[in-house]
Amino acid sequence: MNNELTRAYIIDLYNNPLNYGKLKDFDFSKKGENPLCGDSITIYIKIKKDKIENISFEAQGCIISNVSASILTKEVKGMTLKDFKENFKFESVKEKLLLDLSFSREKCARLSFDILVSLLKDNII
């Protein structure tokens, strides 16, 4: 994908995030922050029959952390907990970002994934 299309894709996801907002009926939530840049994300999750029935997020921060959270929630919604634990990796989100990330920007992109993994470890898996 060329730079102009990648930029348009990222800006569109930032302006029209998927699964944004607090779920009305969530089972668990967890907030995480990146103290280096000030990004803050809260993940809300609804589990039913060992499946991620619904997931959403609220965020304050850079475009990369917000877009990554949007991509993450889209990718894992409907996934079984077993499949997430055994097969889902941050690289799945990173690939869909379509950007080359510096070390510090990868931390921004990784924030929502790390929060979700921690939330599931604390409460379910």
C-alpha positions as CSV (number, residue, x, y, z in Angstrom):
1,M,0.0,0.0,0.0
2,N,1.4,3.4,-0.9
3,N,2.0,6.1,1.7
4,E,-1.0,8.2,0.8
5,L,-3.4,5.2,1.1
6,T,-1.8,4.1,4.3
7,R,-2.1,7.6,5.8
8,A,-5.8,7.8,4.7
9,Y,-6.5,4.3,6.2
10,I,-4.9,5.3,9.6
11,I,-6.6,8.7,9.7
12,D,-10.0,7.1,8.9
13,L,-9.6,4.5,11.7
14,Y,-8.5,7.3,14.1
15,N,-11.5,9.5,13.2
16,N,-14.0,6.5,13.0
17,P,-12.6,4.0,15.5
18,L,-14.1,0.5,15.6
19,N,-15.6,-0.6,18.9
20,Y,-15.0,2.7,20.7
21,G,-16.8,3.5,23.9
22,K,-17.7,1.9,27.2
23,L,-19.7,-1.3,26.8
24,K,-22.9,-1.1,28.8
25,D,-22.8,-4.8,29.8
26,F,-19.1,-5.7,30.3
27,D,-17.7,-8.4,32.5
28,F,-14.2,-7.0,33.0
29,S,-12.3,-3.9,32.3
30,K,-8.7,-2.7,32.7
31,K,-6.9,0.5,32.2
32,G,-3.3,0.9,31.1
33,E,-1.0,3.7,30.4
34,N,2.2,4.4,28.7
35,P,4.0,6.8,31.0
36,L,6.6,7.7,28.4
37,C,4.1,9.4,26.1
38,G,0.9,9.7,28.2
39,D,-1.3,7.3,26.2
40,S,-4.1,5.8,28.2
41,I,-6.5,3.0,27.2
42,T,-9.3,1.2,29.0
43,I,-10.4,-2.1,27.5
44,Y,-14.0,-3.4,28.3
45,I,-14.8,-7.1,27.6
46,K,-17.8,-9.3,27.6
47,I,-17.2,-13.1,27.8
48,K,-19.8,-15.7,26.9
49,K,-19.2,-19.4,26.6
50,D,-15.4,-19.0,26.6
51,K,-15.6,-16.5,23.7
52,I,-14.9,-12.8,23.5
53,E,-18.5,-11.9,22.8
54,N,-17.9,-8.2,22.8
55,I,-15.0,-5.8,23.3
56,S,-14.5,-2.1,23.3
57,F,-12.1,0.6,24.3
58,E,-11.8,4.2,25.4
59,A,-8.5,6.0,24.8
60,Q,-6.6,9.2,25.1
61,G,-3.4,9.4,23.3
62,C,-1.6,9.3,20.0
63,I,-3.1,8.2,16.7
64,I,-1.0,4.9,16.8
65,S,-2.3,3.8,20.1
66,N,-5.9,4.6,19.2
67,V,-5.7,2.9,15.8
68,S,-4.0,-0.2,17.3
69,A,-6.8,-0.5,19.9
70,S,-9.4,-0.3,17.1
71,I,-7.6,-3.0,15.0
72,L,-7.2,-5.2,18.1
73,T,-10.8,-5.1,19.1
74,K,-11.9,-5.9,15.5
75,E,-9.6,-8.8,15.3
76,V,-10.4,-10.5,18.6
77,K,-14.2,-9.9,18.8
78,G,-15.8,-13.4,18.5
79,M,-12.5,-15.2,19.1
80,T,-12.4,-18.0,21.6
81,L,-10.3,-17.5,24.7
82,K,-8.3,-20.6,23.8
83,D,-7.6,-19.3,20.3
84,F,-6.5,-15.9,21.6
85,K,-4.2,-17.4,24.2
86,E,-2.6,-19.9,21.8
87,N,-2.6,-18.2,18.5
88,F,-3.1,-14.4,18.7
89,K,0.1,-12.3,18.7
90,F,0.8,-8.6,18.7
91,E,2.2,-9.0,15.2
92,S,-1.4,-9.6,13.9
93,V,-2.2,-6.0,15.0
94,K,1.1,-4.6,13.8
95,E,0.7,-6.1,10.3
96,K,-2.6,-4.3,9.9
97,L,-1.2,-1.0,11.0
98,L,0.8,-0.9,7.7
99,L,3.5,1.2,9.3
100,D,7.1,0.8,10.1
101,L,7.3,1.6,13.8
102,S,10.3,2.9,15.8
103,F,10.9,1.3,19.2
104,S,9.0,4.1,21.0
105,R,6.1,4.0,18.6
106,E,5.9,0.2,18.9
107,K,5.2,0.7,22.6
108,C,2.2,3.0,21.6
109,A,1.0,0.3,19.2
110,R,1.4,-2.5,21.7
111,L,-0.4,-0.8,24.7
112,S,-3.9,-2.1,24.0
113,F,-2.6,-5.6,23.3
114,D,-0.7,-5.7,26.6
115,I,-3.7,-4.4,28.5
116,L,-5.9,-7.2,27.0
117,V,-3.4,-9.9,27.8
118,S,-3.1,-8.6,31.4
119,L,-6.9,-8.3,31.8
120,L,-7.4,-11.9,30.6
121,K,-4.6,-13.3,32.8
122,D,-5.9,-11.4,35.8
123,N,-9.5,-12.6,35.4
124,I,-10.0,-15.5,33.1
125,I,-7.0,-17.4,31.6
